[in-house]
Each structure stands twice: as structure tokens, then as C-alpha cells.
Amino acid sequence: MILSAAERQLIQMIRAAHRHNLSLAIRARDGRYTVRITTYDDGGPGAGLGNGESFDAAWHAVTELRAQRAG
């Protein structure tokens, strides 16, 4: 099986999740993907959201929600 860079990053994040408080949500609907990542580490909660027509596009479009709200 050949994995894309986004798929490899997802696997690495899942493998490292035991060291962090991490929540991942991936939604596929009507030919679009939504990726939401939420962390609760020492620095406080952080969240990112990305959308795209492929998993790779959604994964690489994840931006921090605080930055989106401020802008």
C-alpha cells in the first residue's frame, strides 16, 4: 500500500497520541472531507479545522481555529 504524506502524518500522530491528550475527527460527506484536531496539552486547548475535496487537501488545510476567529 502506498500512503500519501498526509496519511503518513496521520499515522504518526495516532502513534504518538499516547503521550498527549488528543482528539481527531475525520468526516467524509458528499465528496468532501473535514478534519478536526483538538489537543489539551500543558499550553492549554488548541484546535484546528480543515476542509477539502480529498483527505490530503483537508489535512493540509488545517489551520488553528483561534487564528481563524481573530482574522
For each residue, the residues with C-beta under 8 A, 3 or more apart:
1:
2:
3: 7 8 11
4: 7 8 55 56
5: 8 9 56
6: 9 10 55 56 59 60
7: 3 4 10 11 55 56
8: 3 4 5 11 12
9: 5 6 12 13 59
10: 6 7 13 14 24 59
11: 3 7 8 14 15
12: 8 9 15 16
13: 9 10 16 17 22 24 37
14: 10 11 17 24
15: 11 12 18
16: 12 13 19 20
17: 13 14 20 22 24
18: 15
19: 16
20: 16 17 39 41
21: 39 40 41
22: 13 17 37 38 39 40
23: 36 37 38 39
24: 10 13 14 17 35 36 37 38
25: 34 35 36
26: 33 34 35 36 55 58
27: 33 34 36
28: 32 33 55
29: 32 34
30:
31: 53
32: 28 29 51 52 53 58
33: 26 27 28 51 52 53 54 55 57 58
34: 25 26 27 29 49 50 51 58
35: 24 25 26 48 49 50 51 55 58 59 61 62
36: 23 24 25 26 27 47 48 49 50
37: 13 22 23 24 47 48 49 62
38: 22 23 24 45 46 47 48
39: 20 21 22 23 45 46 47
40: 21 22 44 45
41: 20 21 44 46
42:
43: 46
44: 40 41
45: 38 39 40
46: 38 39 41 43 64 66
47: 36 37 38 39 64 65 66
48: 35 36 37 38 62 63 64 65
49: 34 35 36 37 62 63 65 68
50: 34 35 36 57 58 59 60 61 62 63
51: 32 33 34 35 58 61
52: 32 33 55 56 57 58 59 60 61
53: 31 32 33 57
54: 33 57 58
55: 4 6 7 26 28 33 35 52 58 59
56: 4 5 6 7 52 59 60
57: 33 50 52 53 54 60 61
58: 26 32 33 34 35 50 51 52 54 55 61 62
59: 6 9 10 35 50 52 55 56 62
60: 6 50 52 56 57
61: 35 50 51 52 57 58
62: 35 37 48 49 50 58 59
63: 48 49 50 67 68
64: 46 47 48 67 68
65: 47 48 49 68 69
66: 46 47 69 70
67: 63 64 70 71
68: 49 63 64 65 71
69: 65 66
70: 66 67
71: 67 68
